[in-house]
Amino acid sequence: MKPPAELYAALLQGLVTLGTAGLCWFLFARYRHRYFLWWSVAWTLYVLRIAAIIAFLSTKAESWLLVHQILTGWTALVLLWAALTFSRSAEWRSWYGVALLFPVVWSFVAIYRLDSFILAAIPAVLFLSLATLATAWVFLRQYRISGSRGAAVLAGVLGAWGIHHLDYPLLRAQGAWNPWGYYLDILFVLATGIGIVILGLEELDRANRTVTVRTSELERLSTRIVQQHEEERRRVSLELHDQTAQVWAAVKMQLGLLREGAPQEMSARLDRTLELVDAGIQSIRSVTTNLRPPLLDDLGLGPALRALVESFAAQSNLKVSIDLPAAMPVVAPDAALALFRAVQEALSNVARHSSATAAEVRLSASDGELTLTISDNGRGFPASDIPSGAAYSSLGLAGMRERIAALRGSVTFTSSTGAMVTVRVPLSDAC
């Protein structure tokens, strides 16, 4: 016996709906939003509903028709719940449980207790149509609030689908739509899937915009923190230079006067005290220079870098060379400070971690950008640190990155025969 055309149409609808359910499960796994979960559940129920009608068409067993009718009602309710969840106004109420019981009770009564087809079909069709139209209304309201194109598509599709349900007692149940009613339902399923895809794309776009805004806010915050840090360093440097250092200078002067008139037995002690005061003054000068190098403000980046390299070489006993452009570009104060701090931090890491005997600082300007490299002949960065960015774990290196990022520049770390830190800053932001 040849299978009815209705069976093939139902199989096609089942495959299309299965694809829609899979799409919703994918979106839920991707975005973890509850409304994608409930859509996934709804379309899974719809697949089971089609499986039940296929079983009924194959066996003519009324029990499968009962399952089909129950799942049809539940699918409509879960789609409504998904819409309410999407609109972020879903709150469970006790009478929802009554709505879930209606398809079970009425399907049993209609199939096993009523002989009139119209009397059995009309309450079920009205229930299904009202649930679908209510779902369309929720999406329409959400479209008016948010302007979501996906919500607009779903409102239109589900509104048309809800009206289409009303023809069941008049046309489809009489065979007038067989099997074209299935194909029309397939179009509704596909259109609903398109609406859900649009919602997924909108969610991705919304997430990207959120990430962009938060990244921008974090960059501004990081820049502000670095600026405040430098302002505080400048304030402390000036205070040490103008107050503390002056006090120590006055103390030295008073000790010198005492030294001139002191007995011979006190001279040696006063000399030792003067040496300690000189060491303290020198320490304060070193601290103030590190906090805010006066050469950077007075003479610019080139002389400040040369002085830094010479001071570092003298203190660390490393051979350090510096290569600067013959015609040093005019560098803006913020960029000059960021580049100076980069050299300062990189050389500090060379002394602490590299076991190097020599280092080189090179600054060049070409192709519209300033390139600063600090390299050494030490053991280099650990191989695992370079690709993963673990080198940023140092607070100093993290500060270097934030300063350079504020200038729209970049910092990279490489290792070959030693370690190399490369800083690139666009000339448009540095000058």
Secondary structure, 3 states (H helix, E strand, C coil): CCCCHHHHHHHHHHHHHHHHHHHHHHHHHHHCCHHHHHHHHHHHHHHHHHHHHHHHHHHCCHHHHHHHHHHHHHHHHHHHHHHHHHCCCCCCCCHHHHHHHHHHHHHHHHHHCCCCHHHHHHHHHHHHHHHHHHHHHHHHHHHHHHCCHHHHHHHHHHHHHHHHHCCCCCCHHHCCCCCHHHHHHHHHHHHHHHHHHHHHHHHHHHHHHHHHHHHHHHHHHHHHHHHHHHHHHHHHHHHHHHHHHHHHHHHHHHHHHHHHHCCHHHHHHHHHHHHHHHHHHHHHHHHHHHHCCHHHHHCCHHHHHHHHHHHHHHHHCCEEEEECCCCCCCCCHHHHHHHHHHHHHHHHHHHHHHCCCEEEEEEEEECCEEEEEEEECCCCCCCCHHHHCHHHHCHHHHHHHHHHHHCCCEEEEEECCCEEEEEEEEHHHHC
